């Protein structure tokens, strides 16, 4: 099966009508209860998908991307990998090869509380990527980290299985899938 053309990559069309600002305006009760939250605006936008969404897979690593690779080489099925890289800007956790793999495997997007590299390659990929910035240095390869745990980034606690919605205005985290 060619994941690049699979049904869960057709979200781009679906997401074209989605706007985080409208979601905030129409879900004030969810915002007030904390079931819907906006991440602090600290991320730069990369990749061809300006808008993306999906169920969240969480990962906590520090300057080590072995677990990032392991996850992005599995079937994404429209999910979003949210990586807590500790906010480190000393090396990159995602590069062009991993972004291409994520696209091919059907991931909707990647959010990195850290850096990426190979920006031009990532910008050529049909995937949404958010990161603090770019750094040409590669990461360590020790396979140290934790998958599927609650992580805290950009002012919000994020849990595996919650939903992420991103567009040019920002990133929303929801405890449940929003009906748009």
VOBA-1610 file (N, C-alpha, C; in pm, whole numbers, padded with zeros to 5 digits, always signed):
BEGIN
Unk+00084-00119+00000Unk+00000+00000+00000Unk+00088+00125+00000Unk+00053+00221-00080Unk+00126+00347-00084Unk+00061+00444+00014Unk+00125+00464+00128Unk+00067+00547+00233Unk+00053+00692+00190Unk+00138+00737+00098Unk+00131+00877+00055Unk-00001+00908-00013Unk-00071+00805-00064Unk-00199+00826-00132Unk-00315+00761-00058Unk-00296+00726+00063Unk-00400+00656+00137Unk-00507+00755+00186Unk-00624+00705+00228Unk-00734+00792+00268Unk-00699+00887+00383Unk-00613+00845+00477Unk-00587+00935+00588Unk-00497+01051+00546Unk-00440+01048+00428Unk-00367+01165+00379Unk-00460+01262+00307Unk-00585+01225+00291Unk-00681+01315+00227Unk-00731+01420+00326Unk-00681+01418+00451Unk-00720+01516+00550Unk-00688+01658+00506Unk-00592+01674+00417Unk-00555+01807+00370Unk-00678+01879+00315Unk-00761+01809+00238Unk-00882+01867+00184Unk-00979+01900+00297Unk-00995+01807+00390Unk-01082+01827+00505Unk-01035+01946+00587Unk-00906+01953+00610Unk-00851+02059+00694Unk-00857+02197+00628Unk-00869+02203+00498Unk-00871+02332+00430Unk-00986+02418+00483Unk-01098+02355+00526Unk-01213+02429+00576Unk-01203+02454+00726Unk-01104+02394+00793Unk-01091+02406+00938Unk-01010+02529+00974Unk-01054+02600+01075Unk-00979+02716+01123Unk-00977+02712+01275Unk-00857+02721+01334Unk-00846+02717+01480Unk-00920+02835+01545Unk-00917+02950+01481Unk-00986+03067+01537Unk-01136+03041+01546Unk-01192+02983+01441Unk-01335+02951+01443Unk-01365+02844+01547Unk-01275+02747+01561Unk-01294+02642+01662Unk-01296+02702+01802Unk-01210+02800+01826Unk-01210+02868+01957Unk-01339+02946+01978Unk-01383+03018+01874Unk-01504+03098+01884Unk-01628+03012+01909Unk-01633+02894+01851Unk-01753+02810+01863Unk-01745+02709+01977Unk-01635+02708+02052Unk-01620+02612+02161Unk-01575+02680+02290Unk-01640+02791+02323Unk-01599+02867+02442Unk-01615+02786+02570Unk-01717+02700+02577Unk-01736+02618+02697Unk-01621+02519+02714Unk-01576+02460+02604Unk-01463+02366+02611Unk-01334+02439+02650Unk-01317+02561+02601Unk-01201+02642+02639Unk-01205+02675+02788Unk-01322+02712+02836Unk-01337+02749+02977Unk-01311+02630+03069Unk-01350+02510+03024Unk-01333+02390+03108Unk-01192+02332+03098Unk-01114+02377+02999Unk-00980+02322+02979Unk-00977+02199+02890Unk-01094+02160+02840Unk-01099+02044+02749Unk-01044+02080+02611Unk-01040+02208+02581Unk-00979+02260+02459Unk-00883+02368+02501Unk-00757+02358+02456Unk-00658+02458+02493Unk-00571+02497+02373Unk-00526+02620+02376Unk-00436+02671+02271Unk-00294+02668+02326Unk-00202+02615+02246Unk-00062+02618+02286Unk-00007+02759+02271Unk+00090+02793+02354Unk+00156+02922+02341Unk+00216+02932+02201Unk+00217+03051+02141Unk+00264+03066+02002Unk+00417+03071+01992Unk+00480+02957+02011Unk+00626+02950+02011Unk+00682+02873+01891Unk+00595+02817+01808Unk+00640+02727+01702Unk+00645+02795+01566Unk+00747+02759+01489Unk+00757+02800+01349Unk+00688+02695+01263Unk+00641+02736+01146Unk+00566+02650+01056Unk+00656+02599+00945Unk+00653+02467+00925Unk+00731+02402+00819Unk+00642+02299+00749Unk+00689+02249+00635Unk+00614+02148+00561Unk+00508+02211+00474Unk+00455+02131+00380Unk+00356+02184+00287Unk+00217+02199+00348Unk+00186+02122+00448Unk+00054+02132+00510Unk+00052+02245+00613Unk-00015+02351+00578Unk-00028+02462+00672Unk-00129+02426+00781Unk-00224+02340+00747Unk-00326+02294+00841Unk-00319+02142+00849Unk-00329+02090+00972Unk-00334+01946+00990Unk-00397+01915+01124Unk-00443+01792+01138Unk-00503+01750+01265Unk-00493+01600+01277Unk-00519+01551+01398Unk-00523+01408+01421Unk-00504+01374+01566Unk-00525+01246+01598Unk-00499+01200+01735Unk-00350+01210+01765Unk-00320+01240+01890Unk-00182+01266+01932Unk-00112+01140+01980Unk+00014+01126+01940Unk+00107+01029+01998Unk+00215+01112+02065Unk+00239+01090+02194Unk+00338+01170+02267Unk+00471+01097+02280Unk+00576+01177+02285Unk+00711+01125+02299Unk+00794+01228+02376Unk+00871+01180+02472Unk+00960+01268+02549Unk+01103+01218+02528Unk+01187+01304+02471Unk+01329+01272+02447Unk+01411+01398+02475Unk+01542+01381+02483Unk+01628+01498+02497Unk+01753+01477+02413Unk+01760+01555+02304Unk+01875+01554+02214Unk+01908+01414+02164Unk+01805+01332+02143Unk+01819+01193+02099Unk+01696+01160+02014Unk+01716+01121+01888Unk+01598+01099+01803Unk+01575+00954+01762Unk+01634+00859+01829Unk+01614+00717+01794Unk+01466+00679+01807Unk+01401+00719+01916Unk+01260+00686+01935Unk+01171+00763+01837Unk+01213+00883+01799Unk+01141+00959+01697Unk+01137+00878+01568Unk+01252+00828+01526Unk+01260+00747+01405Unk+01174+00623+01417Unk+01183+00553+01532Unk+01104+00431+01551Unk+00955+00457+01530Unk+00905+00567+01588Unk+00762+00597+01574Unk+00726+00639+01433Unk+00806+00726+01371Unk+00771+00777+01238Unk+00787+00672+01129Unk+00851+00561+01159Unk+00861+00452+01062Unk+00749+00350+01079Unk+00652+00380+01169Unk+00533+00297+01183Unk+00417+00367+01113Unk+00310+00296+01089Unk+00193+00354+01024Unk+00137+00468+01108Unk+00125+00583+01046Unk+00076+00700+01117Unk-00075+00706+01127Unk-00143+00660+01024Unk-00290+00657+01020Unk-00352+00791+01056Unk-00290+00899+01007Unk-00345+01033+01029Unk-00315+01093+01164Unk-00229+01030+01241Unk-00197+01081+01375Unk-00092+01192+01367Unk-00073+01260+01481Unk+00025+01368+01495Unk+00123+01327+01605Unk+00251+01327+01573Unk+00354+01300+01674Unk+00390+01431+01742Unk+00373+01435+01875Unk+00409+01554+01953Unk+00530+01515+02038Unk+00642+01580+02010Unk+00769+01547+02072Unk+00809+01655+02172Unk+00824+01615+02298Unk+00880+01706+02397Unk+01030+01683+02398Unk+01101+01770+02330Unk+01246+01764+02324Unk+01312+01852+02429Unk+01236+01887+02532Unk+01290+01968+02640Unk+01320+02112+02600Unk+01276+02152+02482Unk+01302+02287+02435Unk+01445+02310+02390Unk+01523+02203+02379Unk+01663+02218+02340Unk+01675+02265+02195Unk+01763+02361+02177Unk+01793+02412+02042Unk+01936+02377+02003Unk+01997+02282+02074Unk+02137+02247+02048Unk+02155+02145+01936Unk+02047+02078+01895Unk+02055+01983+01784Unk+01915+01961+01731Unk+01906+01893+01617Unk+01777+01866+01554Unk+01726+01727+01590Unk+01595+01717+01610Unk+01532+01588+01638Unk+01465+01527+01516Unk+01434+01611+01417Unk+01369+01565+01293Unk+01440+01630+01176Unk+01470+01549+01073Unk+01530+01599+00951Unk+01447+01559+00830Unk+01501+01586+00714Unk+01429+01559+00590Unk+01393+01414+00570Unk+01483+01322+00603Unk+01452+01179+00585Unk+01337+01135+00674Unk+01335+01182+00798Unk+01226+01144+00889Unk+01094+01208+00845Unk+01098+01330+00797Unk+00975+01394+00749Unk+00921+01318+00627Unk+01010+01276+00539Unk+00967+01199+00422Unk+00907+01065+00465Unk+00971+01000+00562Unk+00919+00874+00615Unk+00781+00896+00677Unk+00766+01003+00756Unk+00637+01034+00817Unk+00529+01055+00711Unk+00563+01126+00605Unk+00468+01147+00496Unk+00430+01013+00434Unk+00530+00932+00402Unk+00504+00803+00337Unk+00424+00707+00424Unk+00441+00719+00555Unk+00373+00628+00647Unk+00236+00681+00693Unk+00196+00798+00643Unk+00062+00847+00671Unk+00044+00927+00797Unk+00151+00987+00849Unk+00138+01078+00963Unk+00082+01210+00912Unk-00004+01273+00988Unk-00061+01402+00951Unk+00034+01516+00981Unk+00106+01505+01094Unk+00196+01612+01132Unk+00289+01573+01244Unk+00384+01665+01270Unk+00483+01649+01375Unk+00498+01785+01444Unk+00492+01784+01576Unk+00518+01906+01655Unk+00639+01877+01742Unk+00742+01962+01731Unk+00867+01938+01802Unk+00896+02053+01898Unk+00899+02022+02026Unk+00945+02120+02125Unk+01098+02109+02126Unk+01156+02154+02017Unk+01298+02145+01989Unk+01319+02186+01845Unk+01429+02141+01785Unk+01464+02184+01650Unk+01452+02074+01546Unk+01445+02120+01422Unk+01450+02033+01305Unk+01572+02074+01223Unk+01601+01997+01117Unk+01703+02037+01020Unk+01656+01993+00882Unk+01733+02026+00780Unk+01693+01997+00642Unk+01561+02068+00609Unk+01553+02195+00643Unk+01430+02272+00628Unk+01375+02266+00486Unk+01460+02281+00385Unk+01411+02278+00247Unk+01349+02143+00212Unk+01410+02034+00260Unk+01355+01901+00236Unk+01221+01885+00308Unk+01214+01931+00433Unk+01089+01921+00508Unk+00980+02005+00441Unk+01016+02124+00394Unk+00918+02209+00327Unk+00867+02150+00197Unk+00938+02054+00140Unk+00893+01986+00019Unk+00800+01869+00051Unk+00788+01831+00176Unk+00705+01716+00217Unk+00561+01758+00240Unk+00469+01669+00203Unk+00327+01691+00225Unk+00291+01646+00366Unk+00338+01722+00463Unk+00314+01696+00604Unk+00321+01830+00676Unk+00255+01839+00789Unk+00264+01960+00871Unk+00370+01941+00978Unk+00456+02040+00994Unk+00561+02033+01095Unk+00565+02167+01168Unk+00572+02160+01300Unk+00593+02278+01382Unk+00714+02250+01470Unk+00802+02348+01485Unk+00922+02333+01567Unk+00965+02469+01617Unk+01053+02468+01718Unk+01103+02594+01774Unk+01198+02665+01678Unk+01264+02589+01591Unk+01360+02645+01497Unk+01435+02535+01428Unk+01544+02572+01363Unk+01626+02473+01294Unk+01770+02481+01343Unk+01837+02367+01335Unk+01977+02356+01374Unk+02037+02245+01289Unk+02150+02268+01221Unk+02206+02167+01134Unk+02270+02047+01206Unk+02290+02058+01338Unk+02354+01948+01411Unk+02257+01833+01433Unk+02306+01709+01411Unk+02220+01593+01435Unk+02221+01557+01584Unk+02124+01478+01623Unk+02107+01444+01764Unk+02189+01320+01801Unk+02186+01288+01930Unk+02248+01166+01981Unk+02168+01045+01935Unk+02226+00929+01948Unk+02161+00804+01908Unk+02173+00702+02021Unk+02107+00732+02134Unk+02116+00643+02249Unk+01984+00572+02281Unk+01878+00605+02211Unk+01745+00545+02232Unk+01692+00568+02373Unk+01716+00688+02425Unk+01667+00722+02559Unk+01545+00813+02544Unk+01438+00775+02611Unk+01316+00855+02609Unk+01197+00773+02653Unk+01080+00837+02649Unk+00957+00771+02690Unk+00846+00799+02590Unk+00772+00694+02553Unk+00660+00706+02459Unk+00528+00702+02536Unk+00427+00767+02477Unk+00288+00757+02523Unk+00268+00802+02668Unk+00340+00906+02709Unk+00326+00960+02844Unk+00276+01104+02836Unk+00214+01157+02942Unk+00178+01299+02941Unk+00304+01385+02932Unk+00298+01487+02848Unk+00410+01580+02832Unk+00358+01722+02851Unk+00445+01811+02890Unk+00407+01950+02909Unk+00491+02037+02816Unk+00425+02098+02718Unk+00494+02189+02627Unk+00405+02309+02598Unk+00467+02420+02570Unk+00399+02542+02528Unk+00281+02577+02620Unk+00302+02557+02751Unk+00202+02597+02849Unk+00086+02501+02867Unk+00096+02379+02815Unk-00016+02286+02825Unk+00032+02144+02851Unk-00044+02071+02931Unk-00021+01929+02950Unk-00092+01857+02836Unk-00019+01772+02765Unk-00071+01702+02648Unk-00063+01552+02673Unk-00175+01484+02648Unk-00182+01340+02671Unk-00194+01263+02541Unk-00134+01147+02539Unk-00146+01054+02428Unk-00296+01030+02403Unk-00338+01036+02278Unk-00477+01009+02243Unk-00564+01132+02235Unk-00518+01248+02285Unk-00594+01371+02266Unk-00582+01409+02118Unk-00651+01514+02078Unk-00652+01558+01938Unk-00579+01690+01924Unk-00506+01704+01816Unk-00434+01827+01784Unk-00490+01884+01655Unk-00510+02015+01654Unk-00555+02090+01536Unk-00458+02205+01517Unk-00398+02216+01399Unk-00301+02322+01373Unk-00333+02391+01241Unk-00315+02520+01239Unk-00321+02597+01116Unk-00229+02718+01133Unk-00238+02813+01043Unk-00147+02928+01049Unk-00169+03015+01171Unk-00285+03006+01235Unk-00313+03085+01355Unk-00257+03024+01482Unk-00239+02893+01484Unk-00186+02831+01605Unk-00221+02684+01617Unk-00204+02633+01738Unk-00224+02490+01765Unk-00321+02476+01881Unk-00423+02393+01861Unk-00521+02361+01963Unk-00505+02215+02005Unk-00525+02189+02133Unk-00528+02054+02186Unk-00666+02031+02245Unk-00729+01921+02208Unk-00863+01890+02255Unk-00867+01751+02316Unk-00942+01737+02424Unk-00954+01605+02487Unk-01029+01508+02398Unk-01108+01561+02304Unk-01185+01476+02213Unk-01180+01534+02073Unk-01217+01453+01977Unk-01224+01501+01839Unk-01334+01606+01831Unk-01303+01720+01769Unk-01399+01826+01753Unk-01486+01799+01631Unk-01614+01831+01641Unk-01701+01821+01524Unk-01696+01956+01455Unk-01648+01955+01336Unk-01626+02080+01263Unk-01742+02104+01168
//
